[in-house]
């Protein structure tokens, strides 16, 4: 028992004790990467018609936890995607432990790692329900929505790791902040309509999986409306950012615009080529990158407030502001 206590104490002392620890930053970025990668592998499952490669859940078959040779390549792909969930779990636990020693000082990091960690088993359950319902398009769509939310939370985690805690103040004019939030809402609508469009198209995840019954061709046009609205709003954000002294916003709005341009090109190309699987998969991953970039833009609207000491001149506040957002 004494040896166990000593080992536990040594492990506790080995854990990071501050956000400056390189392990915290590495795990933050790793969390964002793996949450995005699993969207790509999930897309591979769907686009290769391997959604029912493991026809049951939580086992792969009624008599086996793993795929069997009789299930062929579809079983390999589906079970491989399920195995990746364990990688997400390991990373989530490691990220949570990386911030637990200084959770009182950085409650924001503690809450974010906890939410991401809880989101993984929730995703696994939703994925299981999608299998048990024979890939109901609405359940599959909800599965993707949760993935996008987890990517956004992971983006927030990375941002917060590099940003001091405490009260935050708006760095931009009110009209700009409102435009950014409206853009984020339109991005969300674009992604949801895109999910409905995919749910009406040919890539069901299995030859016998049901579709949502909506007009796919019409939805492709509907999907383009909020997409172009997002592009127009983003152009306003880019112009406003480059007309302001905030370098951080210039960088992130430019990235947001770049993702949208690529996403539109891929979307138009896949529509004209009859929705080839590879382009649909790229489109799915780009949707997560779009959500990530939009999250980064919104987070960069504010910066930590600078506390003034008695006798300090309020005019000195701007001069003391973080140089990461002002140049």
SEKE-11139 format. One record per residue (C-alpha): z, y, x; residue number from 1. Coordinates in steps of 0.001 Angstrom, whole numbers, plus 500000, padded with zeros to 6 digits. Layout:
BEGIN
PT       z       y       x   nr
PT       Z       Y       X  NUM
...
END
This chain:
BEGIN
PT       z       y       x   nr
PT  500000  500000  500000    1
PT  500858  502394  502833    2
PT  497518  501664  504497    3
PT  495722  502421  501235    4
PT  497511  505757  500915    5
PT  496665  506655  504504    6
PT  493031  505716  503947    7
PT  492900  507757  500738    8
PT  494441  510751  502530    9
PT  491943  510479  505355   10
PT  489061  510315  502896   11
PT  490394  513356  501009   12
PT  490720  515340  504212   13
PT  487194  514291  505215   14
PT  485692  515810  502059   15
PT  484239  519345  502300   16
PT  486815  522089  501826   17
PT  484417  524969  501238   18
PT  480929  525857  500157   19
PT  479937  526651  503752   20
PT  480089  522954  504608   21
PT  476523  521808  505300   22
PT  477081  518628  503279   23
PT  477556  520668  500105   24
PT  474188  522371  500555   25
PT  472403  519136  501412   26
PT  473791  517415  498329   27
PT  472863  520375  496134   28
PT  469230  520205  497227   29
PT  469262  516395  497037   30
PT  470453  516604  493436   31
PT  467549  518875  492515   32
PT  465017  516666  494307   33
PT  466121  513354  492760   34
PT  466322  514867  489265   35
PT  462709  515983  489651   36
PT  461503  512764  491268   37
PT  462808  510593  488433   38
PT  460642  512602  486025   39
PT  457661  511571  488129   40
PT  458656  507892  488134   41
PT  459387  508060  484401   42
PT  455905  509461  483939   43
PT  454528  506569  485985   44
PT  456239  504131  483603   45
PT  454703  505815  480598   46
PT  451246  506410  482022   47
PT  450817  502826  483254   48
PT  451830  501462  479826   49
PT  454966  499979  481402   50
PT  457436  501478  478933   51
PT  458252  498033  477577   52
PT  457862  496268  480925   53
PT  461542  495475  480370   54
PT  461488  494816  476609   55
PT  465227  495168  476076   56
PT  468238  497153  477312   57
PT  470581  497164  479207   58
PT  469152  493874  480481   59
PT  465509  493717  481473   60
PT  465033  490673  479241   61
PT  467403  488859  476932   62
PT  468098  486336  479687   63
PT  467749  488381  482871   64
PT  469192  491599  484269   65
PT  466119  492037  486478   66
PT  462392  491735  485936   67
PT  460820  488308  486243   68
PT  457454  487309  487790   69
PT  456072  486585  484330   70
PT  456434  490262  483423   71
PT  453925  491311  486075   72
PT  453441  494801  487442   73
PT  454709  496477  484256   74
PT  458076  494811  484700   75
PT  458206  495894  488338   76
PT  457456  499530  487454   77
PT  459908  499744  484551   78
PT  462731  497979  486396   79
PT  462071  500097  489488   80
PT  462547  503224  487403   81
PT  465810  501829  486061   82
PT  467003  501157  489603   83
PT  466354  504794  490518   84
PT  469057  505722  488021   85
PT  471594  504215  490418   86
PT  470320  506566  493137   87
PT  470954  509478  490771   88
PT  474456  508171  490080   89
PT  475258  507903  493794   90
PT  473977  511420  494474   91
PT  475849  512826  491454   92
PT  479133  511221  492533   93
PT  478656  512462  496097   94
PT  477948  516015  494859   95
PT  481007  515934  492617   96
PT  483245  514738  495456   97
PT  481737  517369  497754   98
PT  483189  520191  495632   99
PT  486358  518622  494284  100
PT  488674  519847  497076  101
PT  487846  523496  496428  102
PT  487319  523193  492661  103
PT  489986  525865  491965  104
PT  488066  528448  494016  105
PT  484613  527337  492841  106
PT  485057  526182  489280  107
PT  481369  526919  488659  108
PT  480283  524239  491149  109
PT  482825  521786  489753  110
PT  481547  522266  486183  111
PT  477882  522014  487193  112
PT  478333  518790  489178  113
PT  480399  517350  486315  114
PT  477730  518180  483721  115
PT  474963  516733  485886  116
PT  477028  513601  486478  117
PT  477679  513145  482750  118
PT  474022  513768  481990  119
PT  472887  510717  483962  120
PT  474594  508028  481815  121
PT  473546  510009  478732  122
PT  469956  509797  479966  123
PT  470328  506075  480584  124
PT  471543  505562  477011  125
PT  468695  507654  475558  126
PT  466256  505659  477697  127
PT  467783  502454  476351  128
PT  467431  503682  472780  129
PT  463775  504504  473442  130
PT  463216  500891  474544  131
PT  465150  499457  471581  132
PT  463100  501635  469189  133
PT  459868  500424  470829  134
PT  459190  503818  472434  135
PT  459643  506019  469389  136
PT  457790  509206  470478  137
PT  460595  511517  469362  138
PT  463234  509585  471303  139
PT  460946  509518  474360  140
PT  460384  513252  473936  141
PT  464127  513921  473736  142
PT  464512  511840  476914  143
PT  462180  514287  478670  144
PT  463992  517337  477242  145
PT  467276  516137  478747  146
PT  465500  515615  482080  147
PT  464318  519229  482010  148
PT  467873  520407  481233  149
PT  469221  518400  484175  150
PT  466600  519939  486479  151
PT  467660  523407  485283  152
PT  471334  522573  485880  153
PT  470480  521266  489351  154
PT  468639  524514  490087  155
PT  471709  526462  488991  156
PT  473842  524296  491277  157
PT  471692  525089  494317  158
PT  471702  528793  493456  159
PT  475477  528901  493012  160
PT  476075  527122  496303  161
PT  474388  530007  498095  162
PT  476004  532720  495953  163
PT  479603  534019  496015  164
PT  481681  533455  492918  165
PT  483245  536156  490786  166
PT  482160  538818  488315  167
PT  478438  539501  488315  168
PT  476547  542687  487505  169
PT  473003  543212  486278  170
PT  470673  544162  489135  171
PT  467693  545109  486989  172
PT  466949  547477  484093  173
PT  467909  546205  480660  174
PT  464269  545922  479541  175
PT  463513  543681  482500  176
PT  466440  541354  481749  177
PT  465377  541112  478097  178
PT  461799  540320  479146  179
PT  463036  537591  481477  180
PT  465129  535960  478752  181
PT  462263  536173  476261  182
PT  460032  534533  478876  183
PT  462551  531718  479333  184
PT  462577  531143  475561  185
PT  458773  531004  475479  186
PT  458843  528567  478423  187
PT  461162  526332  476391  188
PT  458785  526487  473404  189
PT  455846  525663  475686  190
PT  457598  522579  477039  191
PT  458669  521347  473580  192
PT  455164  521799  472129  193
PT  453812  520015  475203  194
PT  456127  517095  474488  195
PT  454879  516909  470893  196
PT  451306  517068  472160  197
PT  451902  514182  474559  198
PT  453612  512265  471756  199
PT  450407  512495  469709  200
PT  448095  511534  472565  201
PT  446956  508250  474089  202
PT  449755  507775  476642  203
PT  452390  506037  474539  204
PT  453962  503939  477291  205
PT  452756  500725  475656  206
PT  449620  499669  473809  207
PT  451616  498942  470631  208
PT  453982  501925  470793  209
PT  453839  504288  467795  210
PT  452503  507856  467977  211
PT  454016  510799  466117  212
PT  451008  511070  463808  213
PT  450198  514708  464622  214
PT  446699  515956  465370  215
PT  446428  515734  469148  216
PT  443387  517973  469515  217
PT  444921  520700  467353  218
PT  448229  520480  469216  219
PT  446443  520988  472516  220
PT  445296  524381  471219  221
PT  448767  525177  469838  222
PT  450295  524214  473182  223
PT  448075  526745  474940  224
PT  449345  529688  472864  225
PT  452922  529850  474245  226
PT  451550  528847  477660  227
PT  449344  531942  477815  228
PT  452158  534070  476367  229
PT  454355  532797  479211  230
PT  451677  533780  481722  231
PT  451388  537294  480270  232
PT  455162  537807  480277  233
PT  455413  536462  483814  234
PT  452820  538991  484996  235
PT  455080  541721  483585  236
PT  458023  540216  485503  237
PT  456033  540020  488739  238
PT  454812  543614  488487  239
PT  458324  544811  487633  240
PT  459836  542841  490521  241
PT  457386  544210  493096  242
PT  458026  547735  491790  243
PT  461772  547274  492380  244
PT  463818  546982  495596  245
PT  464977  543434  494828  246
PT  463310  540998  497199  247
PT  464899  537948  495575  248
PT  463152  538624  492282  249
PT  459820  539173  494019  250
PT  460069  535759  495620  251
PT  461096  533871  492495  252
PT  458751  535594  490048  253
PT  455870  534937  492448  254
PT  456856  531263  492548  255
PT  457090  531172  488750  256
PT  453601  532667  488473  257
PT  452202  530189  491007  258
PT  453636  527197  489098  259
PT  452205  528512  485830  260
PT  448731  529043  487294  261
PT  448664  525490  488682  262
PT  450060  524150  485401  263
PT  447345  525915  483384  264
PT  444601  524661  485710  265
PT  445908  521084  485453  266
PT  446282  521399  481667  267
PT  442741  522671  481140  268
PT  441311  520060  483492  269
PT  443110  517133  481863  270
PT  441977  518282  478413  271
PT  438347  518442  479519  272
PT  438493  515084  481308  273
PT  440050  513197  478412  274
PT  443683  513197  479592  275
PT  443497  511053  482755  276
PT  446901  509543  483525  277
PT  447272  511061  486996  278
PT  446790  514617  485693  279
PT  449159  514049  482769  280
PT  451789  512847  485261  281
PT  451307  515934  487443  282
PT  451540  518102  484324  283
PT  454917  516518  483479  284
PT  456377  517159  486930  285
PT  455033  520722  486878  286
PT  456870  521282  483578  287
PT  460127  520537  485384  288
PT  459165  522828  488268  289
PT  458358  525508  485693  290
PT  461822  525157  484153  291
PT  463380  525258  487628  292
PT  461512  528413  488675  293
PT  462319  530111  485360  294
PT  465993  529250  485814  295
PT  465934  530758  489305  296
PT  464411  533990  487973  297
PT  467079  534338  485271  298
PT  469893  533613  487736  299
PT  468601  536290  490109  300
PT  468886  539003  487458  301
PT  472521  539467  488476  302
PT  474444  539575  491733  303
PT  478175  539366  492546  304
PT  479997  542623  491907  305
PT  481550  544407  494889  306
PT  485210  545193  494441  307
PT  486115  548781  495397  308
PT  489341  549664  497124  309
PT  491352  552740  496059  310
PT  489723  555843  497477  311
PT  486264  554276  497925  312
PT  483333  556304  496662  313
PT  481478  554695  493754  314
PT  478244  555889  495349  315
PT  478912  553437  498150  316
PT  478642  550478  495755  317
PT  474868  550161  495988  318
PT  474991  550456  499755  319
PT  477480  547597  499865  320
PT  475453  545355  497550  321
PT  474302  541962  498929  322
PT  471243  542361  501130  323
PT  469854  539084  499795  324
PT  468756  540882  496626  325
PT  468086  544381  498015  326
PT  465697  545372  500764  327
END
